[in-house]
Amino acid sequence: MVETANRIKSVEEYYFSKKLQEVRSLDSPDFPVINLGIGSPDLAPHPSVIRALNEASVHPDVHAYQSYRGIPELRKAIADYYTRYFQVDLNAETEILPLVGSKEGIMHITQAFVNPGEKVLVPNPGYPTYAAVSNLAQADINYYDLKEENNWQLDIASIEKMDLDDVKLFWLNSPHMPTGVQYPEEMLQKLVALAKKHHFLIVNDNPYSMILNQDYQSILSIEGASEVAIELNSLSKSHNMAGWRVGWCAGKKDIIDAILKVKSNMDSGMFKPLQLAAAEALKLGENWFENLNAVYLQRRSLAEQILNKLRCSFDKNQQGLFLWAKLPANISSSEELIDHLLYEYKVFLSPGFIFGTQGHGFIRISLCANENQFKMALYRLQNYQ
Ligand SMILES: Cc1ncc(COP(=O)(O)O)c(C=O)c1O
């Protein structure tokens, strides 16, 4: 085989891409694996969204290439959504760039702003894609630690002590996955001040804001933030549309234009009926989130029972689609526990180490399984010692 490029030597295949093959190999019709590992919503989008997709698809003029900037109806729906839920006014023409999910945005933003060898700051623990993409771009990755003793909050004083002068990007994820905390406004104000002082760009990755969260927040609502911050968001979790691949980036025109330069050379606009249906989803009222969160709340109480059975400790007030929990003192390896649960009980949870060194000693349970699956997992674990 032709030798692969150096840039992929520094990255591993995504943990779940490998582990799920192993999980599937253990699956059998009479004793299926209960997957409480991944955050892929199992619930359906609102019927009006499916209807919009179906109705639009029958028109003969919707099958051509679409604008690289997304269709105006989708950009307008995103702008209205930001006004309604985050009190942020965005120019729908210039300050919103629809994306094929927010994950692709992580690559586009990195390509647009980071030269090989330049510094990026990445949370530890955090979503593994920030580091993986930074590695692919041959960036210099510097981790900022989030610690249990600080309740996983940003430690602005420690961040300030890092050498920030050459930092290009600061990956922020609030509400944070996997720890389930949202950063208070004053903390974000301090971070924005640091970004202004040291001239770096904050990218807040915000896909969990609508899930089990009483206080919807966008970094763009912080005064002066839009000078130094942009936001990624998506319909994957908020509207049960992870497989549709619809997300966006929001921020100042010159920043969006730089990202568009990369995106327009890498992919084309999404299928028009999908964009129209996504716009329909964004128009759903508060009722949609109330119903969705009622389901997750119910599941969370079952997830808590599973964690109690495993003698793990956790904060009950986490935001987002997961519960992050600490292993009991007599278990040191999350990987060993996860494999024990998988092979003995056919219940799959995520080990904390995949989110970084600060995740050692922790596990993550996803709420993306139905109540019966949670109850079955509890039943299987009844004799767990
Ligand atoms: C923190 C975080 N950011 C981004 C993503 C990617 O989401 P999307 O489906 O919008 O690409 C995920 C998906 O799990 C995530 O957990």
The ligand as a Tripos MOL2 file, in Angstrom:
@<TRIPOS>MOLECULE
LIG
   16    16     1     0     0
SMALL
NO_CHARGES

@<TRIPOS>ATOM
      1 C1        -19.5720   18.1740   22.2150 C.3       1 LIG1
      2 C2        -20.0060   17.7470   20.8550 C.ar      1 LIG1
      3 N1        -19.8010   18.5770   19.8230 N.ar      1 LIG1
      4 C3        -20.1610   18.2480   18.5700 C.ar      1 LIG1
      5 C4        -20.7600   17.0330   18.3040 C.ar      1 LIG1
      6 C5        -21.1060   16.7050   16.8800 C.3       1 LIG1
      7 O1        -22.4290   16.9830   16.6260 O.3       1 LIG1
      8 P1        -23.0220   17.0670   15.1670 P.3       1 LIG1
      9 O2        -23.9520   15.9240   15.0500 O.co2     1 LIG1
     10 O3        -23.7190   18.3930   15.1110 O.co2     1 LIG1
     11 O4        -21.9060   17.0080   14.1850 O.co2     1 LIG1
     12 C6        -20.9920   16.1380   19.3340 C.ar      1 LIG1
     13 C7        -21.5920   14.8270   19.0450 C.2       1 LIG1
     14 O5        -21.6830   13.9200   19.7930 O.2       1 LIG1
     15 C8        -20.6150   16.5060   20.6570 C.ar      1 LIG1
     16 O6        -20.8150   15.6800   21.6990 O.3       1 LIG1
@<TRIPOS>BOND
     1     1     2 1
     2     2     3 ar
     3     2    15 ar
     4     3     4 ar
     5     4     5 ar
     6     5     6 1
     7     5    12 ar
     8     6     7 1
     9     7     8 1
    10     8     9 2
    11     8    10 1
    12     8    11 1
    13    12    13 1
    14    12    15 ar
    15    13    14 2
    16    15    16 1
@<TRIPOS>SUBSTRUCTURE
     1 LIG1         1 GROUP 0 **** ****
